[in-house]
Amino acid sequence: MSELRFDNQTVVVTGAGGGLGKAYATFFASRGANVVVNDLGGSFKGEGTSNKAADVVVEEIKAAGGKAVANYDSVENGEKIIETAIQAFGRVDILLNNAGILRDVSFKNMKDADWDLIMKVHVKGAYKCARAAWPYFRKQKYGRVINTASAAGLFGGFGQANYAAAKLAQVGFTETLAKEGLKYNILVNVIAPIAASRMTETVMPPDVLESLKPDWVVPLVAVLVHSSNEIETGSIFEVGGGHVAKIRWERAKGALLKTDSTLTPGAILKRWKDVNDFSEPEHPQGTANFMEKLEEGLKLSSNDPGETLDFKGKVALITGAGGGLGRSYALLFAKLGASVVVNDLVNPDTVVQEIKKLGGKAVASKASAEDGEVVVKAAIDAFGRIDILVNNAGILRDKAFANMDEKLWDQVVAVHLRGTYKATKAAWPYFLKQKYGRVINTTSTSGIYGNFGQANYAAAKAGILGFSRTLAREGAKYNIYVNTIAPNAGTNMTRTVMPEEMVQALKPDYVAPLVVLLASDKVPPPPTGGLFEVGSGFVAKTRWQRSGGHGFPIDVKLTPEAVLEQWTRIINFDDGRADHPEDPQDGLKSIMANFENRSNGGQQDSENEFIKNIEAAKKADAEGTEFDYDDRDVILYNLGLGAKRTELPLVFEGDENFQVLPSFGVIPAFGTKASYNYDDIVPNFSPMMLLHGEQFLEIRKFPIPTSASLVSYAKLVDVIDKGNAAIVVSGITTKDKNTGEDVFYNEFTTFIRGSGGFGGPKKGIDRGPATANYKPPQRNPDVVVEEKTVEEQAALYRLSGDRNPLHIDPEFSKVGGFKTPILHGLCTFGISAKHLFLKFGPYRNIKVRFAGTVLPGQTLRTEMWKEGNKVVFQTRVVETGKICIAGAGAELVTDKGKL
């Protein structure tokens, strides 16, 4: 393949004084381009200025025979940067918006200056530079732009609410510019690079940084901005460490409901599985056909309205609630018992009066959403608290990018993005103090997919999604849930871009039920961090899909030509390797796995046989394993956990409160047929080297039936390479055979010694409660329960299906290194879980780590700490003082204490 050259083209690189920017500048100069090396010369926090950084790079390029000039302006002054290119070289062909800073801080401690400076550099800077270059691109009918997102933007990152918002804003901005620029041969793409720089030095260890040289990012960018690329535009790429993959949006099949009075929050809740059903996904580049959905929905029968949600005692604040969507939200919250703060800059009083006439409680807040403190103060002054915040306020200032001026850009970003930040920032301390909060933020399909004439709006709306995803991560442990909607409705705002008949048909009332549901306590796990498209009775979750991509050996210099050779594989979503990353760790797993990919190590591709088998196993459909039980099995299980003859609800089927202990959920799952063999997914597998490390159980049906026919389906969830060992996580969903309802979900985590070193990811993915790290507080336990097991405990537990001779045969246990048969770990787990259940009531989920063995006859002491709606606990053997259950916790169904 001939070398990709850039002779006689001019490349502008912002933030080119070091790191990735410097790598771009030196590379393009080496391939014949004229380069404008822009750098303000400040710190990675955006402090100070200096000419030195840019000058050093320019001199290096010139010494190598290249052509370059320096520019020292802030990207806020993008027109001056582009002017440097025109004055020095007479043209501009390629713009790489690379400049960036970090101001990481937890949201509760974030100052306006931390927010505003990040927005100024990342969001405003990218706009100003692109806007200045755009007329030249259009005139010459040629231009290439690369904008820079990040994993924090795509997935949210702790302590990076500002940065995540700014970085995902680049996606909406890119997609809009791509649509507007295509007919002028202006192609615009966005990358989420992982590369060593002054910024990443603060958050990554040295050994990781060594494998993340900027040189791994440059070749992809070179391919995208070369004149031979005529079609790849509006795309998102993840790149770093020798791995390249493409990312796109994926929309669920969704739920379609009839748009009549039965379209309630409860009706959507009844269809929640459909909302999240990705079995027949779409991969759209724009909004769904909501008029068509509306017509289809009208042909349906009325919905099952489900349960009526109750918001009595809750205070809901809705911004921009003087009309349209906000008004619909306010009325529905009030109808369901909430006290409502109607915020609007123009006229909130009309809606307040409507609510009061209907017998509801409401007050007005006449202020801009940017005055977040004022808006939230209205809630505190009137009702003494705030529980729910719906960030809905917005404006449109649509204009083709070629005609968009700074004022139009600033107004839209201020109202939508900064307004959402300010209102949420003001409410956050109250949410933290009461350990409760619900936030619903408003993006749009323009933000997700881009839209003609809405570069400002798309950037702001995509930024809101990045902001939301970070807050969802930071708020989860405080019971603060944050979700984002992309509504489609006819309002005064959309009246400027929609025909009147469409405005009338797409009623805001069809969006409000989802908003109210998301503000409730009823959303099934995961209850936070979601993105939902909604309107006309249609509700669907939207998520990322990532191609399998390609990993290049990290001991061979990567070139654009090598990337181009693998292009079909890089962008292929249909070869069975695609996945759905949901968090920064998940986003990094392919890149981290590629660190072991070396040309001379027998691993020509990062996806060696084990990794390929793992990915195939994750996608495999498991054969169902049936499990029938009745009241006899319930009694045997309860007895196996030490139930006494006097505890009639646990041992007498005729008792009106007869019940199975919730930890019974592990029993149907334990014998489930796996869809894979351990030999295929880890090297050197031996069952003698396998330890059951952790257990997670989620109860999905209440009350748990005391007899049922169940079917369990196993899935491979994760395989982690620990070097000298492997961790394998299996997920098992247990369903009611007759109704198809989920009853239990289990995750079994096994530790396999001697089975690591196969090039897999070194860290597991975050799966919410299943991977929660529970640590006992630094105080005495709130509750302690001691129970002496009986000598026959292991034998009794075997009656629930335990066939391991280690727990009954003394000769076998000696081979395993134990003087006498030991108690099954799940029996110890069950006894501990029983203690928690009897003291605090039913739980939604429970997670434990097995830390030591127990001999039948020993005494178990369960120490419990209540933290909000969670109970942290550990169990120790009294006779030895050693912990046998550690890192344990459960989320309670209720907060009412002992039953």
N, C-alpha and C positions, 0 to 999 in steps of 0.2 A: 504494500500500500504506500502511495506517495505521501510525503510529509505534508501535514496541514500547515499552510503558511498564512501570514497576515501582512504581507508586504504592502506598503503604501496605505495601510489602514491606521487609524488613530484610536487608541484604546485609553479611556479614562478610568483610572482605578482610585477609588476613594479609600482613605485609611491605609495607604500603601507604604507607610514608613516601617512596617514590620509584619511579622506573622504571615497570614494568608494574603494580605494585600501586596506585600513585598514579593511573595512567590508568584502572584499573578504578573506583577510588573516586570520582573526579570524574565519570566517565561515568554511573555508576548514580545518583549524586546528581542529575545533570542530568535524568535520566529519572524522577524522582519517588521514588526509594528512600531509605530511612533507611540510613545507612552507618556501620558500625563500622570505624574506621581503626586497624588494629593495626600497631604497629611497635616493636620493642625498641630501635631507635636505635643498633644496633651497626654495626661496619664490615662490608664484604662478606665478610670472613674470619670474622665472628662474634665480634669482639672489642669490648668496651665496651657501654655503654647510654646512651640519651639520650631525653628526652621530645620534643625539638624536632621530629624528623622527622614524627611523627604529628600534632603540634599545628599545624604549618604547613599540612598538607593539610586538616585540619578547618577551619581558619580560611578557607582558600581556598574550600571548599565552602559554608560559611556566608555568606561575602561574596557568593557567586553566588545566594543564596537557598535553598540546600539544607539538609538535616538530616544532621548527623554528630556522632559522639563519638569520642574517642581512647581507645585502650587500649595500654598499654606493656608487656604481659606477653610473655614468651617463649612460643612456640607449644608448648613442653613443658607449659605450663600452659593447655592449650586450654580447660579448663572455666572458667577466669577470663575468657577472651576471650568465650566464648558467654554467660557470666553478664552481661557488660557489655551485650550486645545485649538480653537479657531485661530487665535493670533499666532501660535507657534507652528501649526501644521496645516491650517486652512480647512480642516474638516474634523468631524467626529463620527466614528462608525460603531464603536462598542463602548457601553457604559457598564462598569461593574460596581454596583452599590454595595460596598464592603465595609465602610466605616462603622464602628460601633464602640459602645462603652458598656460597662456593667455598673449597676447600683443595687446589688443584691441585699435584701433586707426583708424580714418577715412582714406580712401585710400589716399586722397590728402596729409595727414600729415604722412603717413607711411614711416619709414626709412628702409633701407636695413637690419639693425640689427634686427628690429621687424620681418621682413620676415624670415630672415635666422635662427634665434633662434627657431622660431616656427617649421620650417621645420626640424631642427636638432633634436629636441625632439620628435615631433610627427611622422614624416615620416621616417627619417633616424633611429630613435630609434626603431621603430616597425620593420623595416627591419633587423637591426643588431641583435636584440634579437631573432627574428624568424629564421634568417639565422644560428645563433649559435646553436639553438635547433634542427634544421632540421635533421642533420645527426643522432642524437640520436633517433629521432622519426622514421626515415626510418629504422634504424637498428632493432629497437624493434617492427616495424610494428604497432606502436600505438603513437598517439599524438593528442592533442586538443589545439587549439589556439582561443583566443578571441581578436579581435582588436576593437578599440574604435573610433566610428565616433561621430557625434552630429547632432542636428537639424540644426545648422548653416551650417554644411557641406552638409546636404541633401537639404536644401532650400536656403542657403545664409543668411547672417546676417549682418546688418549695422555695420560698424566698425570692421569687422572680415574677411577681404579679405584673410589674412594670415591663420587664424584659419580654415575658411571654406575650403580653398584649402587643407590644411593638413588633415582635417577630412574626406573629400570625397575621398581623395587619399587612405584612409584606405579601402574603398569599393572596388575599383579596385584591390588593393593589395590582399584583402581577397578572392575575387572571383577567382583570378588566383591561389593563394595557394590552394584553395579548389579543383580546377580542377587537379592540379599537385599532391596533397596529397592523393586523394581519394583511389588510388590503394594500398597505404601503410597504410590505416586506419588512416590517418591524417585528421581530420575534422577541418575546419576553418570557423568561423562565425564572424559577426561584429554587434555590438550593438550601438544604438544611445540612451545613457542613459540621463535621467534628474534626477540629484541627487544633494543634498546639498553638497558643498565642499568649500574649500578656494577660488576656482575659481568662483563658482556660487554665493558666498556671495557678490561679487562685482556687480552683475547684477540682483539679485532677492530680493524681499522684504522678511522680516523675516517670515510672516505668510505663504507664499508660500514655503519657505525653510523647514518649519516644516513638511509639507506634502510630502516632497521630500527626505525622509531619504534614504541613500544608501541601507538600508536593503531591499528596494523594488526591487532593481536591481539584487542583489545576487542570488535569487532563479532561475531566468531565466538562468543566466550564469551557475549555477550548473547543470541544466538539459542539457544544450548544451555540457558541457565538460565531462559529465558522460559516462562511458563505455557503458551504455545501449542505448545511442544515436549512432546509426549506419548509419543514412541516412541524418540527417539535417546538411547540409554543404553548404557553399557559400551563406548563407542567411543573411538578414538584419532584425534586430528587433528594434522596438521603445519600450522603457521600462521606467517606473518611476511612482511614486505616486499610485502604486497598479494596473496600467494598462499595459498590454502587447499586442503588435500587430506586425505583420510581414509586411514587405514592399518589393515590387518587382517592376521591370520595366514593363511598358506597352507601346507598340508601336501602333500608329494609323494605321488604314487601309492604309492611305497614298494615294498619287497620283502617277500614273504611266504614263509617257509621252514617246512619240516616240523620239528616240535619233537621230534626224536629225537637220537640220538647224533651225527648228521651236522650238527647245528646248531653249527657251529664258527666261530671268527673267520675262517678261510679261506673258509668257505661264504658268509659275508656279503660278504667282499671280492670274491668272484666275481660277486656281485649288486650291486656298488656303484653301477652305473649306474641300476639300478632304485630303489635307496635315494634317489637324487638326481633321479629322473625326475618333472618337474613338467608333463609333457604332459597329464595328466588330474588336475589338483590338486583338493583339497578346501579349503573355507574354513570350518573348523569353529569352534564356540564351546565345544567341550568335547572330552573324550577320545575316541579311536576306540573302537569296539566290540571290545574285545580278546577277549572270549569268542567272538564270532563269528569273529574272525580265527583263534583257536585251533582252532575246529572246521573252518574251511576248510583250515588248514594241515595238519591231521591226514590229510586226504584226498590230500595231495600225495605224490609219490614222495620218497624220501630225497634229501637235498641232495648236490651235489658238494662234498665237504668242503674242497676247495682245498688250498693249502699249509699246512703246520703252522708256526705262528709259534714263534720261539725267543727266550726271554728270559733265557738263561744270561748271568750277569754283571750282570744288571739287578736293582735293588732297588725293590720296589713297596710303598708304604705305603697302606693302606686304613683310613679312619676308620669307626667304627661297624661293624666287621667281626666282631663276636661272634655274629652270626646274620643271617638274611635275605639281602638283596642283598650286603652286605659279605662275608659268609662265602662266597657263591658266587664272588665276584670273587677272594678270597684263594686258594681252592682251585684255580681255573683258572690263575691266575698261577703258583702253585707247580707245578702239573702241567706247565706249559710252561717250567719251569726258573728262574723268578725266585726271588729271596730275598724273603720277605714279612714285613712288619711288620703284625701284626694289632692294630689299635687298637680298644678299646672301653672304655667307662666301667664296665661291669658285669663281663663275664667273657670276656676274649680268650683265656684259656688253653685252653679246649676246642678251639677252631679251630686253635690252634697245634699241639696234640697230634694232631689229625686230619691236618694237613699232614705232620708228622714221621713218622707211621705210614705215610704214602704215599711216604716217602723224600724229602720236600721239606725246604726250609730255612725256618724261621719263628721269629720272636720276638714276645712279647706287649708291648703298650704299654697299660697300664691308666691312662687319663687322659681328661679331656674334650677334645674337639676345640678348645675355646676356649683350652686350654693348648697352643697350637701348637708352641711351642719345645720343650716336654717330649715331645710326640708325635714330632716330627722327630728330636730327639736320640736317641730309641730306635733309629732307623734308622742314624744315624751311629755310635753306640756299638757296635752289633752288626755292621754291614756296611761302615762307612766311607764310605758314599755313599747318595744317594737319587736315583732316576731317574724314578720314576712316583709320582704322588700322586692317589689317588681320594678325593675328598671326598664321603663317603656318609652320615656320621652325621646322625641326625635324630630329632625327636620330634613328636608331634601333641598339640595342645591345642585341639581343635575346640570352637567355641561360636558361637552366633548373635551377630552383631555387637552387637545390643542388650544382650546379657548378657556380652560380653567385657570382662574387667577388665585393668588394666595389667599384672598379673603374667603372665597368659596371653599377652599380646602380647610382653612382654619375653623370656620364656623361649624362645619359638619363634624370634624374631629372633636371639637370642643364639646358640643352638645351630646353626641353619642358616646364617645370613648371617655373623655374626661368627666362628663356628667355621670356616667355609670361608675367610674372610679370614685368620684367625690361622694355620691350618695351611699355607696357601699362602705367606703372608709368611715363615714360618720356613724353608720349603723353597727359596724363590726365590734366596737367595744361592748355594746349592749348584748350582742349575740354571745360574745365570749363569756361575759359575766354570768349570763343566765344559762350557758351551755345549751343554747338552742337558737337556731336561726334558719330561715329558708330564703334563698335568693334566686329569683328567676330573671336572667338577663336576656336581652333581645338582640340577636344577630339578624341576618336576613339571608335569603338565597343569593342576593347580590354579594354579600360578604363571603359566602361559601364558594360560589361559582364565578363571581365577577359579572359585570354587566356594563353594557355600553353607556357611556356618559355618566358613570357613577364611580369613578376612581376614588373620590373622596369618601363616599358613602361605603363602598366595598372595603376600603382599608379600615375605616372605623369599625364597621360591623364584624369583620374578621378579627380585629383586635379585641373586641369584646369577648369573643369565644376563647382566645388565648388567655385572657384575664380570668374568665370563668373557670377554666380548667385548672389553673393554679390555685384559685380560691377553694375549689372543690377538694384539692389535696390538703391545703392548709387547714381547712375548716372541719374536715371529717371527724377528727378525734374530739372535737368540741360539739358534735351533733349539729354542725352548721352545714347544710346541704346547698349546693349551688348547681343549677342546671341552666341550659340555654335553649331558647326556642328560635326558630326561623319561621315567623308567622306569614301567612298569605291572607290578606284581608283588605277590603275596601275601606279606606279612611280618607280624611281630608288630605293627608300626606300623599297617599297613592292616587288620589283623584287627579293629581298633576301628570300622572304617567299611565293611567288606565282609562278605558272608555267608561262612561257613566253607568251603563247597564252592568258592567262587570263590578264596579264599585258597589252597586246595590246588591248584587248576587253574592259577593264574597263577604258575608257578614262577620264582623268581629266576634259576634256571639258564638261562632263556630270554633274560635280559638280559645276563648276563656276557660272552658272546662279543663283543658290540659294544664293551663297555668295554675288553676286552683288545685288540681290533683298534685302537681309537682310541689306545691306549697304545703301539702298535707304530710302526715306521717304514714301514709298507706303505700307509698311507692315500693315495690319489691326490690330487693338488692340487685344491682347496686343502685342506691337511691340518689346518687350525686354524680356530677361530672358528665351528664348526658347532653347530647345535642339532638333536638327533635324538630322535624319539619311538620308544620301543622296548618290546616285550613280546610274549609269546605267538607268537614267530616272526616278528613284524612289525617292520620297521625303516623309518622314513621321516624324511627331512629336513624341517624346518619353517623357513619364512622369512617375511619381511614382503612384503606386496603393498601398493602405494600407488595410489590412484586418480589419474587425470590431473588432478583438481582444477580450480581456476579461478584465473586471475590477473586482478586488478583494476588499472586504470591508477593509477600511483603519484602522479599529479598531481591526483587527485580524492579528496576526503575519503571514506573508506570508512564506510558505515553498516551497522547490522544488517539493515536492510531490503534493502540491495543484496546482502548475503550470502544472505539468504533467497530472493531472486529467482533466485539461481544454485544453490540447494541441490541440485537433482537432478543437475546437472553435477558439483558438488563431490564427491558421494558415489558417483558412477557408476564402477564397476570394469569394466563390460562394454562400453565404447565404443571399445576398442582403444587407449586412451591409458595404461592402467595399467602400472606398472613395478615393479621389485623392488629398492629401495635396500638397499645392503649396508654402507655406511660413512658417516661424517658428511659427507664431501664430496658423495657421491651424494645424501645426504639433503637437502643444501642446494641442489642444482642447480636445482630449479624456482623456488625463492625467489630465488636469485641471477639467474636468467634473467629474472625479472619486473622487475628494476631498470630495464630499458629500456622497459617498457610505459607509454606515455603516451597520454592521450586524444587529443592533437592531433598525434601523430606518425605517423599512418597505421597504427598498430598498436593496434587496438581490443582485442585480446586478446593476452596474453603469448605465446600459441602462434601466431606468424605462420606464413606459408606454409612457410618454410624449416624452422622447428621442427616443424611438423606433418609435413612430408616426412621429416625425420630420424627422428621417432618411428615413422612408418609403415615406413621403410626398416629400422629395427632389428628390426621384427617380421616383415619379409618372409621368406618361405621361398625360399632360393636354389636355382637350378637346378644340379645337379651337373655338374662338368667332369671328364671322364675323362682319365687319364694312365697310359699303359703304359710300362714301362721294363724293360730286361734288363741283362745283364752288360756289354754294349757301352756302354750309356749310363752305367753306373757308371764304367767306365774313362775315358770321355771327360770326365766331370765331374771325376774325380780328377786327370786330366792338366791340365784347365783351372785347377786350383788348384796346379799345380807339382809333381805327383807325378813321381818319377824312375823310370827303367826298372829301377833296382835295388830299388825298394820294391815287391816282388812282391805283397804283400797288397793293394796299391792298383791294380795294373795287370795282374795275371795271374789270370784267372778260375779257373785250375786250382790256385791256392795254397790250402792248407787254411784259411788265415786271410783269404781274399779278403773284402773289405768295402768298403762305401761310406763316405766321410767323412760324419759326422753332419749337417754343414751342407747336405748334399744335400736336406734336408727343405724348403728354400725353393723348390726347382725345381718340384715338382708344383703348388705353390700359385700360382706367379707368373702363370700364364695363366688363372686361374680367373675365370669370368664373375661379375661383381658383380650384386647384386640391386637396384641403384640407379644413377642417373646423377649425376655430380658437379654438373651444372647444377641439379638439383632440390634439393640439400642445402646448397649454398653459393652466394652471389651472385658474379657477375663471374668465373665460372670460365674459366681458360685453361690448357690443358695445358703451355704454355710457362712458366707460373708455378709449376708443381708440382715439389717437391723430395722425394725419398725421405729422410725424416729419421731414422727409427729402424726397427729390425727386431728382432722377438722370435720365437724358435723354441723349441718344446717338442717333445721326442721322446717319443712315447707308446707306442712298441712297440720292445722290445729282444729280440734284435738287429734292426737295421734290415734288412729283406730286400734281397737283391741283385738281385731281379727281382720285379715285382708289377704288378697291375692296380689302380689307385687311382681314387678319386672325391673331388674337393675341393668343399667347400661354403663359399661366402663369406657373411659377415654384417657389417653395419655395427656397429661396437662403440661408437664415440664420435665426436662432432664438437665441437670446442672453438673458441670465438670469441675470437680474440686481437686484435680491433679492426681492425688493418690486415692481418690474415691469418687463415686458418683452419687447424686441424689436424684431419685426418680419419684415424681409425684403423679399419682393416678387419681382421677376424678370419677366418681360413680354416682349417677343419678338414678334414684329409685322411684318408680312411678306406680300408681294404682293400675293394675292390669285392666280393670273394667272401664275406668273413666279417663285414663291417660293423665290424671293429675300428678304433679310432682309431690312426693311424700317426704323424701329425704335426699340430701346431697352430702356425699362424703369425699374427703381428700385424704388418701393414705400416702404419707411421705416415708420412703424407705432410703436408708443409707447403706450403700454397697461398697465395702472396702475393696481396694485393688482394681476398681473398674473405671478410674478416671483417665485423664490424659488423652482424650480422643478429639480435642479441639472444640468442644462445646462451650456454651456460655458459662461464665464463672459465677454469675449471680442470677438468682431467680427473678421471675416477674412478680410485680406487686398485684396481689389478688384480693386486696381489701382485708376483710376479717380472717380469711384463710391464711394470710401471711402476717397478720398483726403481731407486733412484738410486745407482749404483755410483761410489764415489770412491776413487781410488788412495790407499793408506795413505802416511803421511809417513815412508817408509823406502825404501831401494833395492829394486828388484824382486827377488823370489825367483828368478825364471827369466826370461831374455831369449833370444829366438830371432830371428835375422836371416835374411831370404831375399830374394835379388835376383830380381825378376820378369824375364821375358824379353820381348823386343820383340814377340813374337807372342802375349803373354799374353791380350790382349783378343780376338784372333781365335780362340784356342783356347777361351776361355770361351763364345764365341758358339755353339759346338757343343752346348752344353747348353740352348739355347733363347733366348739373348739376340738379339733382332732390332732393337735400338736402333742406328740408324746413327751416333749420337754416339760409339759405341765402335769404329767401323771406318772411317768415311768422313771424310777430312780436311776436305773442303769443309763438311760438315754440322757438324763439331766447331767450325769457325771461326765459324759462325753462332751457336753456343752460347757463344762467347767463349773457346774453348780452342785453342791453337796446333796441338795434335795430338790425335787421339782419346784419350779417357781410359778407364781401367779401370772396368768396372762396379762399383758400390759393393758388390754382393753377392759379387763376386769377391774384393775386398779383405777383406770379412767372412769369406769361406770360407777364405782363406789364414790369416787370424788364428785362426779357429776350428780349423784344422788344427794350427797350432802348439800351441794349448791341448790339443787331443785327444791329440797324440803325447807330450806331457809329463805330462799328468795323467789321461788316460783318458776314458771316455765321460761325457757330461753329460746331465742331464735337460732343462735349458733353457739358453738363451743369449740375451743381449740386448745390442745395440750401438746407438750413435748415430753417424751418418755426419757427420764433422766436416771433411772435406777431400777433395780429389781426388788421384788417383794416376795417373801416366803409365806406360804399359808400359815396362819396363826399369829403373824405379826400385826401390830396396831398401826392403823393409818390415821394421820392427823391432817385434816384439810384446813388450811388457813386462808381466809377470804377477806377481801377489801372491796367495798362497794364504791364505784366511781361513776356517778350519774346512772345511766341505764346499763352499765357494764359491771361485771364482777371479775376482778383479778384474783387468781388463787394459785396456791401451790400445795403439794401434798408431800409429807415426809413420813418416813418409817420411825415411829417413836423409839423403838428398841435400839436403833443405830444412829438416829438423828439425821440420817441422810435423806436428801430430796429424791423422790421417785417420780413426781409429776412437776414440771417446771414450765415457765413461760406460758402459763395457762390463763384463759379468760373466756367470758361468755357475755353475749348481749341479751339482755332480758326482754321478754315480750311485754311485760308491764313494769311499772315502777312502784308496785303496791306492797313490796316486801313479802313476808311469809304468807303463804296461802292459808 
